[in-house]
């Protein structure tokens, strides 16, 4: 009987460990103090508090997955993103345009991103792509720079090889050009050869009826009844006798004290057909204005065979070979082409292009800039005879 009784007691004890007394509130293991009891009751009666877990941190996206356009990436100089965009886009996407026709290369130039510029050009970016204002990528920084250094003087000389009083004026403009180059001043000289001295069996080798008409436009709009040779006009505002040194330098000094109202840029555009092309652009506020480019040659020596200077050898700089203008109506940039195939020779010629913006109502010149033209003459297989008098020297 004893073993059975012990077994029953052990089983009862083990079974009792698995039960709880069916009571809604367990009696405390030990008595609570009055303060502890009140605190416990407040906890029981308090409304349940929602569990607020801190949200897991968002996975950080690498720069390469940021959703920005190829244009923004080019402006930031982020080559990695540009590479990714090009990898998933069709061929030619490197020249993708914004609504204003800006390409990634425009943005890279605008922000001065040298490494990005090299990368884009190495991968087929169009260096001459024009936006809706006619600006190529390289024009953007030129305009910014020229705004900072905007004092200028555009010196126009109206002259003729047939005019006996013109050689002193030619020498004065050559001197002005040398001073400007030495002191790095924005003084741009251009000499227009008029045609109203031409006649008989001889004519000025550089005369053009358009140049005479331009001088008469000054007479009508600015200088009533005044047109003659040699006549010097500075910034479209001041005119003087072309060989009057004191008046010429006074007009230039007055002009250099004023800032340009617009920025102008001009640079040469490479052409495969042997022609000369420049892209000229402007930036600023203007109305009733035209953008003009003069192609000029320096270091010309010519033996004159007729007119008042017959038998003399004239040395000339700043000679206008061709001249073109467009009205500025929304478009602020334009590519100008000049064909010099009929003027070929064996020597390299000293050419430059002078661009300026001029009001068409009162003839004020608002801004100007110039660039050297790199062009090597070459003999043609069947050169056409040149109707102009032959140059005896073409370089300085």
C-alpha positions as CSV (number, residue, x, y, z in Angstrom):
1,X,0.0,0.0,0.0
2,X,2.8,2.5,0.6
3,X,4.3,2.5,-2.8
4,X,0.9,3.1,-4.4
5,X,0.1,5.9,-2.1
6,X,3.5,7.6,-2.8
7,X,2.9,7.3,-6.6
8,X,-0.5,8.9,-6.3
9,X,0.9,11.9,-4.3
10,X,3.7,12.5,-6.9
11,X,1.3,12.4,-9.8
12,X,-1.1,14.8,-8.1
13,X,1.8,17.2,-7.4
14,X,3.1,17.1,-11.0
15,X,-0.4,17.6,-12.4
16,X,-1.1,20.6,-10.1
17,X,1.9,22.5,-11.6
18,X,0.1,22.8,-14.9
19,X,-3.0,24.7,-13.7
20,X,-3.9,28.2,-12.8
21,X,-6.6,29.1,-10.4
22,X,-9.6,30.4,-12.4
23,X,-9.5,33.9,-11.1
24,X,-9.5,37.2,-13.0
25,X,-6.9,38.7,-10.8
26,X,-4.0,36.8,-9.3
27,X,-3.3,37.6,-5.7
28,X,0.0,39.3,-5.3
29,X,2.8,37.2,-4.1
30,X,3.3,39.6,-1.3
31,X,1.2,42.4,0.1
32,X,1.5,45.8,-1.6
33,X,1.8,49.1,0.2
34,X,-1.0,51.6,-0.2
35,X,1.0,53.7,-2.7
36,X,2.0,50.8,-4.8
37,X,-1.6,49.6,-5.0
38,X,-2.7,53.0,-6.2
39,X,0.0,53.1,-8.8
40,X,-0.8,49.6,-10.0
41,X,-4.5,50.6,-10.4
42,X,-3.6,53.7,-12.5
43,X,-1.7,51.4,-14.8
44,X,-4.6,49.0,-15.2
45,X,-7.1,51.8,-15.8
46,X,-4.9,53.8,-18.3
47,X,-5.9,53.5,-22.0
48,X,-3.6,51.2,-24.0
49,X,-0.8,53.1,-25.7
50,X,-0.1,52.2,-29.4
51,X,3.2,50.7,-30.0
52,X,5.3,53.1,-32.2
53,X,8.1,51.4,-34.0
54,X,10.7,53.6,-35.7
55,X,10.4,52.9,-39.4
56,X,13.3,51.0,-40.9
57,X,15.8,53.4,-42.6
58,X,15.3,53.7,-46.4
59,X,18.0,52.2,-48.4
60,X,20.4,55.0,-49.6
61,X,20.4,55.2,-53.3
62,X,23.8,55.7,-54.9
63,X,24.5,58.7,-57.0
64,X,24.4,56.5,-60.0
65,X,20.7,55.8,-59.6
66,X,19.5,59.4,-58.9
67,X,16.9,60.3,-61.5
68,X,18.4,63.4,-63.2
69,X,18.7,64.1,-66.9
70,X,21.8,63.9,-69.0
71,X,21.8,67.7,-69.2
72,X,21.8,68.1,-65.4
73,X,24.5,65.5,-65.1
74,X,26.6,67.4,-67.7
75,X,26.2,70.7,-65.8
76,X,27.3,69.0,-62.6
77,X,30.2,67.3,-64.3
78,X,29.0,63.8,-63.3
79,X,30.5,61.6,-66.0
80,X,29.3,58.4,-64.3
81,X,25.6,59.4,-64.7
82,X,26.2,60.6,-68.3
83,X,27.7,57.2,-69.1
84,X,24.7,55.4,-67.6
85,X,22.3,57.5,-69.6
86,X,24.2,56.9,-72.8
87,X,24.3,53.1,-72.2
88,X,20.5,52.7,-72.2
89,X,19.6,55.3,-74.8
90,X,19.8,55.1,-78.6
91,X,22.7,56.3,-80.6
92,X,22.9,60.1,-80.9
93,X,21.5,60.7,-77.4
94,X,24.7,62.5,-76.5
95,X,23.3,65.5,-78.5
96,X,19.8,65.3,-76.9
97,X,18.2,68.7,-76.8
98,X,16.1,70.6,-74.3
99,X,13.1,72.6,-75.4
100,X,15.5,75.5,-75.9
101,X,17.8,73.3,-78.0
102,X,20.6,73.2,-75.4
103,X,22.6,70.0,-75.6
104,X,24.6,68.4,-72.8
105,X,27.7,70.1,-74.2
106,X,26.0,73.5,-73.9
107,X,25.5,72.9,-70.2
108,X,29.1,71.6,-69.7
109,X,30.5,74.7,-71.3
110,X,28.2,77.0,-69.4
111,X,29.5,75.6,-66.1
112,X,33.1,75.3,-67.1
113,X,33.3,71.5,-66.7
114,X,36.5,70.8,-68.5
115,X,36.6,67.0,-68.0
116,X,33.0,66.7,-69.0
117,X,33.6,68.7,-72.1
118,X,36.5,66.4,-73.1
119,X,34.4,63.3,-72.4
120,X,31.4,64.6,-74.4
121,X,33.6,65.6,-77.4
122,X,35.4,62.3,-77.3
123,X,32.1,60.5,-77.5
124,X,30.7,62.3,-80.5
125,X,29.1,65.5,-79.1
126,X,28.4,68.1,-81.8
127,X,30.7,71.1,-81.2
128,X,28.7,73.3,-83.5
129,X,25.2,72.4,-82.3
130,X,23.2,75.7,-82.1
131,X,20.5,76.4,-79.5
132,X,17.4,78.5,-80.4
133,X,19.4,81.7,-80.0
134,X,22.0,80.5,-82.5
135,X,24.6,79.9,-79.8
136,X,27.0,76.9,-80.0
137,X,28.4,75.5,-76.8
138,X,31.7,77.4,-77.0
139,X,29.9,80.7,-77.4
140,X,28.4,80.6,-73.9
141,X,31.6,81.1,-71.9
142,X,32.8,83.7,-74.4
143,X,29.7,85.8,-73.8
144,X,30.1,85.5,-70.0
145,X,33.8,86.6,-70.2
146,X,33.1,89.5,-72.5
147,X,30.5,90.9,-70.2
148,X,33.2,91.3,-67.6
149,X,35.5,93.1,-69.9
150,X,33.1,95.2,-71.9
151,X,34.7,98.6,-72.5
152,X,35.4,98.9,-76.3
153,X,35.9,101.2,-79.2
154,X,34.9,100.4,-82.8
155,X,36.9,102.6,-85.1
156,X,35.6,102.8,-88.7
157,X,37.6,104.5,-91.4
158,X,36.0,105.4,-94.7
159,X,38.8,105.7,-97.2
160,X,40.0,105.1,-100.8
161,X,43.2,104.2,-102.6
162,X,42.3,107.0,-105.0
163,X,42.3,109.6,-102.2
164,X,45.6,111.5,-101.7
165,X,44.7,112.6,-98.2
166,X,43.8,109.0,-97.1
167,X,47.3,107.4,-96.6
168,X,47.9,109.5,-93.3
169,X,44.6,108.2,-92.0
170,X,45.6,104.6,-92.9
171,X,48.8,105.0,-91.0
172,X,46.9,106.4,-88.0
173,X,44.5,103.4,-87.8
174,X,47.5,101.1,-88.1
175,X,49.1,102.8,-85.1
176,X,45.8,102.5,-83.2
177,X,45.7,98.8,-83.9
178,X,49.3,98.3,-82.7
179,X,48.6,100.2,-79.5
180,X,45.5,98.1,-78.9
181,X,47.4,94.9,-79.3
182,X,50.3,96.0,-77.1
183,X,48.0,97.2,-74.3
184,X,45.3,94.5,-74.8
185,X,42.6,97.1,-75.3
186,X,39.3,96.3,-76.9
187,X,39.8,98.7,-79.8
188,X,38.8,97.3,-83.2
189,X,39.6,99.1,-86.4
190,X,37.9,98.4,-89.7
191,X,38.6,100.3,-92.9
192,X,35.8,100.5,-95.5
193,X,37.0,101.4,-99.0
194,X,34.2,103.5,-100.8
195,X,33.6,103.3,-104.5
196,X,32.7,106.9,-105.4
197,X,36.3,107.6,-106.4
198,X,36.3,104.8,-108.9
199,X,36.1,105.5,-112.6
200,X,37.7,105.3,-115.9
201,X,40.2,102.5,-116.4
202,X,41.1,102.0,-112.7
203,X,39.2,101.4,-109.5
204,X,40.1,100.8,-105.8
205,X,40.9,97.1,-105.4
206,X,38.8,96.9,-102.2
207,X,36.0,99.3,-102.9
208,X,32.4,98.2,-102.6
209,X,29.1,100.0,-103.2
210,X,27.8,98.6,-99.9
211,X,30.5,100.4,-98.0
212,X,29.6,103.7,-99.6
213,X,26.0,103.1,-98.8
214,X,26.9,102.4,-95.1
215,X,28.7,105.8,-94.9
216,X,25.7,107.6,-96.4
217,X,23.5,105.8,-93.8
218,X,25.5,107.6,-91.1
219,X,25.0,110.8,-93.0
220,X,21.2,110.4,-93.0
221,X,20.8,109.0,-89.4
222,X,23.6,110.6,-87.4
223,X,25.8,113.2,-89.1
224,X,23.6,115.4,-91.2
225,X,25.4,116.3,-94.5
226,X,28.7,114.8,-93.5
227,X,30.4,112.1,-95.6
228,X,33.9,112.4,-97.0
229,X,37.2,110.6,-97.1
230,X,39.1,110.0,-94.9
231,X,36.3,110.0,-92.3
232,X,36.7,108.2,-89.0
233,X,33.6,107.2,-86.9
234,X,34.0,105.8,-83.4
235,X,31.2,103.6,-81.8
236,X,28.8,105.1,-84.3
237,X,28.6,108.3,-82.2
238,X,31.8,110.4,-82.8
239,X,33.1,111.4,-86.2
240,X,36.3,113.3,-87.2
241,X,38.7,113.8,-90.0
242,X,40.5,110.5,-90.4
243,X,44.0,111.7,-89.9
244,X,43.2,114.1,-87.0
245,X,45.2,112.3,-84.3
246,X,44.0,114.4,-81.4
247,X,40.3,114.1,-82.2
248,X,40.7,110.4,-82.9
249,X,42.3,109.5,-79.6
250,X,39.9,111.8,-77.7
251,X,36.9,109.9,-79.3
252,X,38.5,106.5,-78.4
253,X,39.2,107.6,-74.8
254,X,35.6,108.7,-74.3
255,X,34.3,105.4,-75.7
256,X,36.6,103.3,-73.5
257,X,35.1,104.9,-70.4
258,X,31.7,103.4,-71.1
259,X,30.7,99.8,-70.7
260,X,29.2,97.9,-73.6
261,X,25.4,97.5,-73.4
262,X,25.6,94.0,-74.8
263,X,28.2,91.2,-74.9
264,X,29.4,90.0,-78.2
265,X,31.4,86.8,-79.1
266,X,32.9,85.7,-82.3
267,X,34.9,82.6,-83.2
268,X,35.9,80.8,-86.3
269,X,34.0,77.7,-87.4
270,X,36.0,75.0,-89.3
271,X,34.8,74.4,-92.8
272,X,35.9,71.6,-95.2
273,X,35.2,73.4,-98.4
274,X,38.0,76.1,-97.9
275,X,35.6,78.9,-97.0
276,X,35.8,81.0,-93.9
277,X,33.0,80.9,-91.4
278,X,32.5,82.5,-88.0
279,X,29.8,82.2,-85.5
280,X,28.9,85.5,-83.9
281,X,26.5,85.8,-80.9
282,X,25.3,88.5,-78.5
283,X,23.8,88.7,-75.1
284,X,22.0,91.6,-73.5
285,X,19.1,94.0,-74.0
286,X,18.6,95.6,-77.4
287,X,16.0,96.6,-79.9
288,X,16.1,97.8,-83.4
289,X,19.6,96.3,-83.7
290,X,21.7,94.3,-86.2
291,X,24.5,91.9,-85.7
292,X,27.4,92.6,-88.1
293,X,30.6,90.9,-89.0
294,X,33.5,92.4,-91.0
295,X,36.2,90.2,-92.5
296,X,39.4,92.3,-92.5
297,X,43.0,91.8,-93.6
298,X,46.1,93.4,-92.2
299,X,49.6,93.9,-93.6
300,X,48.6,94.7,-97.2
301,X,51.1,96.5,-99.5
302,X,49.8,97.5,-102.9
303,X,51.2,99.5,-105.8
304,X,48.6,101.9,-107.0
305,X,48.3,102.2,-110.7
306,X,45.7,105.0,-111.0
307,X,43.9,107.8,-109.2
308,X,45.5,110.5,-107.1
309,X,48.0,108.0,-105.6
310,X,49.2,106.6,-108.9
311,X,52.7,105.1,-108.6
312,X,52.7,105.0,-104.8
313,X,53.0,101.8,-102.7
314,X,50.4,101.9,-99.9
315,X,50.6,100.0,-96.7
316,X,47.2,99.2,-95.2
317,X,45.7,97.4,-92.2
318,X,42.2,96.7,-91.1
319,X,41.0,96.5,-94.8
320,X,37.4,95.2,-95.0
321,X,37.2,92.4,-97.5
322,X,33.6,91.5,-96.9
323,X,30.8,92.7,-94.6
324,X,27.5,91.1,-93.6
325,X,24.7,92.0,-91.1
326,X,21.5,90.3,-89.9
327,X,18.6,91.9,-88.0
328,X,18.4,90.8,-84.4
329,X,14.8,89.7,-84.1
330,X,14.7,86.9,-81.5
331,X,17.8,85.3,-82.9
332,X,21.0,86.4,-81.1
333,X,23.5,84.3,-83.0
334,X,24.3,83.5,-86.6
335,X,26.9,81.8,-88.7
336,X,28.5,84.1,-91.3
337,X,30.4,82.6,-94.3
338,X,33.0,84.3,-96.4
339,X,34.4,82.8,-99.6
340,X,38.0,83.8,-100.5
341,X,38.7,81.3,-103.2
342,X,39.3,84.0,-105.8
343,X,41.8,85.6,-103.6
344,X,44.1,82.6,-103.1
345,X,47.9,82.8,-103.0
346,X,50.9,80.9,-101.6
347,X,51.3,83.0,-98.5
348,X,49.4,82.8,-95.2
349,X,47.3,85.9,-94.8
350,X,46.7,88.0,-91.7
351,X,42.9,87.9,-91.4
352,X,40.5,88.6,-88.6
353,X,36.8,88.9,-88.0
354,X,35.3,91.9,-86.2
355,X,31.7,91.4,-84.9
356,X,29.5,94.1,-83.4
357,X,25.9,95.0,-82.5
358,X,24.6,98.3,-83.9
359,X,21.3,100.0,-83.5
360,X,19.5,100.5,-86.8
361,X,17.8,103.7,-85.8
362,X,20.5,106.0,-84.5
363,X,23.6,103.9,-85.5
364,X,25.0,103.5,-81.9
365,X,27.3,100.6,-81.6
366,X,26.4,98.6,-78.5
367,X,29.2,96.1,-78.2
368,X,32.0,94.6,-80.3
369,X,34.6,91.8,-80.3
370,X,37.2,90.3,-82.7
371,X,39.0,87.1,-83.4
372,X,42.0,86.0,-85.5
373,X,41.1,83.9,-88.5
374,X,43.4,81.0,-89.2
375,X,43.5,80.3,-92.9
376,X,46.2,79.1,-95.2
377,X,45.9,80.0,-98.9
378,X,46.4,77.3,-101.5
379,X,46.7,77.2,-105.2
380,X,43.7,76.1,-107.2
381,X,44.0,73.7,-110.1
382,X,42.3,76.2,-112.4
383,X,42.3,79.6,-110.7
384,X,40.0,82.2,-112.1
385,X,41.6,85.5,-113.1
386,X,41.2,88.1,-110.4
387,X,39.7,91.3,-111.6
388,X,41.1,93.2,-108.6
389,X,44.7,94.7,-108.8
390,X,47.3,92.2,-107.7
391,X,48.8,92.4,-104.2
392,X,52.5,92.6,-104.1
393,X,52.7,91.4,-100.4
394,X,50.1,89.7,-98.3
395,X,51.7,89.4,-94.8
396,X,53.3,91.4,-92.1
